[in-house]
Amino acid sequence: MNSNTKSRIQRLNPWLYIPRPEPAAKKRLFIFHHAGASSAAYYSWVPKFPAAVEVVLADLPGRGTRFREALLTDTEEAVAGFRRALEDCMDKPFSFFGHSLGGVIAYLLTIEQERYGKCLPEQLFISSAQPCWSEQRTEGSDRVALINYLRNMGGTPQIVFDTEEFLNLTLRVVQHDLKLLERPAPEMRPVNCPIYAFVGDSDSSVSVENAEYWRYWTTRLFELRVFAGGHFFLNQYQDELIRDISRKMF
């Protein structure tokens, strides 16, 4: 990232920032990261969207520029934080995209928006997540189990496993993030916006059948697209996924 790019970043609040401001953009896409990660995992997506889409990246506390903040284990607190953060950027139509934990947060945030009488996303894009997330197997706090979990899921760069400092930091973050998935939703109801779900056909965490259940949690259109690959199929199909999301937003 060169200095010119860095100077263009617009920090809206601790929870949200715009890596590439597009003042003339017609719509915004909010991207919510997966467990153990930060918005940095999706930074390479930003320039691949058309200029008509302004991408907003989200960060939970305890990572990235928020690394000095306490990590959260309360889903309601996380969702409430994002709901308050969204008040800074409700001047354009928008959609949510979330992968894994990010998909759960995007769904719960949509419910939270509706509860408070706020604008709803035009589309809800949920990747590698299932509605019954609290029934998924979690890894607890055992170090070896967490490492095996990261290797099994894929998506974690090898340098993390090779560098003790990186590994310890990642394990701490993912341990807290998985606790967010252990808690059932305080309220689940169909949302009043279309849900587009994406899943890998060999995902060991979310089956195609589980991803299909999202159809019962929208009053509007539902569509499921299955990709070849595992939990992080999106790394292989990044360009195709971005094109699909962009088309569905207009």
Protein Blocks (a to p, Z undefined) as FASTA:
>chain_A
ZZklmmmpccfbfkbccfbacfkbmbdcdddddehiafklmmmmmmmpcfklccddddde
hiajllmpccdfbfklmmmmmmmmmmmmmmbccddddehjlmmmmmmmmmmmmmnopacd
fbdcdehiafklmlpccebjafklmmmmmmmngoiafklmmpmklmmmmmmmmmmmmmmm
mpccfbdcddfbdcdddddfklckbcfklmmmmmmmccbdcdddddeddfklmmmmmmmm
mmmmmmmmZZ
